[in-house]
Amino acid sequence: MSSRSVERSASGNGAGRKRVLDVGQCQPDHGSLRRLLEGFGAEVVQTHGLGDTVAQLRAGPFDLVLINRKLDADYSDGMVILKHLKQDPATKDTPVILISNYADAQSEAIAAGAEPGFGKAQLSEPATREILERLLGAPTA
């Protein structure tokens, strides 16, 4: 099993509940992602930019980081955060997914070390659930 799989993580929060960091989403999109992820038994924490994202990751382990292609707070490029996390020895092994409907953005993210991702238009697609199941384990709901 890959070092990025669910076996690797087993969430270090003591309770066994998976933790997902959701970066740069507006509230409606965060709510949609949260509902999807809670179906996998995950606790979802929201951040809005590089500073609070790094602070959350340093404060405790996360099993997955989801980064919006364009951050809601200032429309800056989510790839900046993704690249920072993949270059930082403390976070480089944490699985990251770029949330984008654009194939070219997904290709760029994968080249930078991200897992294959999905866009908001694909939240209800079976392929999205398969990606999340590989990283978080079987759905609980």
C-alpha positions as CSV (number, residue, x, y, z in Angstrom):
1,M,0.0,0.0,0.0
2,S,1.3,3.4,-0.9
3,S,2.7,5.8,1.7
4,R,-0.1,8.2,0.9
5,S,-2.9,5.7,1.5
6,V,-5.3,5.5,4.4
7,E,-3.0,2.9,6.2
8,R,-0.3,5.6,6.4
9,S,-2.4,8.1,8.2
10,A,-4.5,6.5,10.9
11,S,-5.1,10.0,12.2
12,G,-2.9,11.0,15.0
13,N,-5.7,12.7,16.9
14,G,-6.2,9.7,19.2
15,A,-9.8,9.1,18.4
16,G,-9.2,7.5,15.0
17,R,-11.4,10.1,13.3
18,K,-9.9,11.4,10.1
19,R,-9.1,15.1,9.9
20,V,-9.4,17.1,6.6
21,L,-8.2,20.7,6.2
22,D,-10.3,22.6,3.6
23,V,-8.4,25.6,2.3
24,G,-9.9,28.6,0.5
25,Q,-13.5,27.7,0.0
26,C,-16.4,30.1,0.2
27,Q,-19.0,29.1,2.9
28,P,-21.5,27.3,0.5
29,D,-18.7,25.3,-1.1
30,H,-17.1,24.5,2.3
31,G,-20.5,23.3,3.4
32,S,-20.9,21.0,0.4
33,L,-17.4,19.5,0.9
34,R,-17.9,19.2,4.7
35,R,-21.1,17.2,4.2
36,L,-19.3,14.9,1.7
37,L,-16.3,14.4,4.0
38,E,-18.5,13.9,7.1
39,G,-19.9,10.9,5.2
40,F,-16.4,9.4,5.6
41,G,-16.4,10.1,9.3
42,A,-14.0,13.0,8.9
43,E,-13.7,16.1,11.0
44,V,-13.3,19.1,8.6
45,V,-11.4,22.3,9.5
46,Q,-11.5,25.4,7.3
47,T,-8.7,27.8,6.6
48,H,-8.4,30.7,4.2
49,G,-4.8,31.3,3.2
50,L,-1.2,30.2,3.6
51,G,-0.7,31.5,7.2
52,D,-3.6,29.9,8.9
53,T,-3.2,26.7,6.8
54,V,0.4,26.2,8.0
55,A,-0.6,27.1,11.6
56,Q,-3.3,24.4,11.6
57,L,-0.9,21.8,10.1
58,R,1.7,22.6,12.7
59,A,-0.9,22.4,15.5
60,G,-2.0,18.9,14.7
61,P,-2.0,16.1,12.1
62,F,-4.3,16.1,9.2
63,D,-5.0,13.1,6.9
64,L,-5.8,15.2,3.8
65,V,-5.7,18.8,2.7
66,L,-8.1,20.1,0.1
67,I,-7.0,23.4,-1.6
68,N,-9.3,25.5,-3.8
69,R,-7.7,26.5,-7.1
70,K,-8.6,30.1,-6.4
71,L,-8.9,31.1,-2.8
72,D,-12.2,32.7,-1.9
73,A,-10.7,35.4,0.4
74,D,-8.6,37.1,-2.2
75,Y,-8.8,35.0,-5.4
76,S,-5.1,34.2,-5.0
77,D,-3.7,31.0,-6.5
78,G,-4.1,27.9,-4.4
79,M,-1.1,26.3,-6.1
80,V,1.1,28.6,-4.0
81,I,-0.1,26.9,-0.9
82,L,0.1,23.4,-2.5
83,K,3.7,24.0,-3.5
84,H,4.6,25.4,-0.1
85,L,3.2,22.3,1.6
86,K,5.0,19.9,-0.7
87,Q,8.3,21.7,-0.2
88,D,8.1,21.9,3.6
89,P,9.6,18.8,5.2
90,A,7.0,19.0,8.0
91,T,4.0,18.7,5.5
92,K,5.4,17.2,2.3
93,D,4.0,13.7,3.1
94,T,0.5,14.9,3.9
95,P,-1.8,14.1,0.9
96,V,-3.1,17.2,-0.8
97,I,-5.8,17.6,-3.5
98,L,-6.5,20.6,-5.6
99,I,-10.2,21.4,-6.0
100,S,-10.6,22.4,-9.6
101,N,-12.7,21.4,-12.6
102,Y,-9.9,22.3,-15.0
103,A,-7.8,19.4,-16.3
104,D,-4.7,21.6,-16.8
105,A,-4.9,22.8,-13.1
106,Q,-5.2,19.1,-12.0
107,S,-2.1,18.2,-14.1
108,E,-0.1,21.1,-12.6
109,A,-1.1,20.0,-9.1
110,I,-0.1,16.4,-9.7
111,A,3.2,17.5,-11.1
112,A,3.8,19.5,-7.9
113,G,3.1,16.4,-5.7
114,A,-0.7,16.4,-5.2
115,E,-3.0,13.4,-5.4
116,P,-5.3,13.3,-8.4
117,G,-8.2,15.5,-7.5
118,F,-11.6,16.7,-8.5
119,G,-13.7,19.8,-9.0
120,K,-16.8,21.0,-7.3
121,A,-18.8,19.9,-10.3
122,Q,-17.7,16.3,-9.6
123,L,-18.6,16.1,-5.9
124,S,-21.4,13.6,-6.5
125,E,-19.4,11.5,-9.0
126,P,-18.4,7.9,-8.1
127,A,-14.8,8.7,-9.0
128,T,-14.7,11.4,-6.3
129,R,-15.9,9.0,-3.7
130,E,-13.2,6.5,-4.9
131,I,-10.5,9.1,-4.5
132,L,-11.7,10.0,-1.0
133,E,-12.1,6.4,0.0
134,R,-8.5,5.6,-1.0
135,L,-7.3,8.5,1.3
136,L,-9.8,8.4,4.1
137,G,-11.2,4.8,4.2
138,A,-14.7,3.6,3.6
139,P,-17.6,5.9,4.0
140,T,-19.3,5.7,7.4
141,A,-22.7,6.9,6.2
